[in-house]
Amino acid sequence: MVNTVDSELVEQFVVIDDPESGAKGVIAIHSTSLGPAAGGCRFWSYADQDALATDALRLARGMTYKNAIAGLPFGGGKAVLQRPEGAFDRAAMFRAFGRAVEKLGGQYVTAEDVGTTIADMRAIAEETRHVAGLDKKPGFAGGDPSPWTALGIFKSMQAASRVTFGSDVRGLTVALQGTGNVGSHLAELLHEAGAKLVLADADPARAEALAAKFGGRVVSADEILAAEAEIFAPCALGAVLNQASIPTLRARLVCGGANNQLATEQDGERLAARGIAYAPDYVVNAGGIINVVAEYLGETEDQVGGRIDLIAERLGEILATAESEGRPSHVVADEMAQKLVARGRLVEA
């Protein structure tokens, strides 16, 4: 496990190693300039601990930018836990993680992410109050954040489609990679809006079930990037847009829910060079964290909906600036986020 990390990458890097429960992972706090670091807990199988730590660092920075552009009074952080092989006591593992969160004294607020559930959040809540994504209370924000994430992506896709194609998604084909919680909700919204679907998932049966429900055709995970479609929507894991995959894309617009879709900064430039519009992931997939933060602050669903309506507006500003200045959209988005974070530091000073 990496035990020391460059201070320029994160403010805090906490290693979790609890022999009794088997919990192993990290909490990476990238920035608290705008408030406590907020970001979910990912539970995944990694090849080794360095790969786990690297993912946490990238995700934490993404949360700083996401929360800043979403206008939330929170900084960015992320927790990543290694999924053990064989049998394990899941509740005990997440209680141990909860104790690690509690030791940070409110500097980090956790929630659901890939591989975690409401039940996991309940276990964490036994040890700390700095957790959201719990059971929903009538009239208030809360519960599964996936539908809100999907809604923000859908509204962003509609806005970006109007810029790219001169129309909304009706009649367009969307190649959807990943049909889990977010992807399945997005598929439903796209189906209702009259879009055509091409679906792929690491679990083909899950994609087949969604196709049976909403129509569309299923292709393999290897074929989805090169599928005949106007829009590519990556909603699985990150780094899917890279030097090898970008030349195979047929879509003219990329807009999806996966975090860290660009394998490197140069891949955003490769998309721009091919004339492919890119909706920066941390801008369009902010609906989930908006819901999580609203739950933590005791806000209502109406307040969540109002913030999500602003996502497409911000994306429009980014795409318009990128077009007028001839720069990749991810660079424009990063600069916008960095200015917001720096402004937070100046206010604190």
Order of alpha helices (4+ residues) and beta strands (2+ residues): beta-beta-beta-beta-alpha-beta-alpha-beta-alpha-alpha-beta-alpha-beta-alpha-beta-beta-beta-alpha-beta-alpha-alpha-alpha-alpha
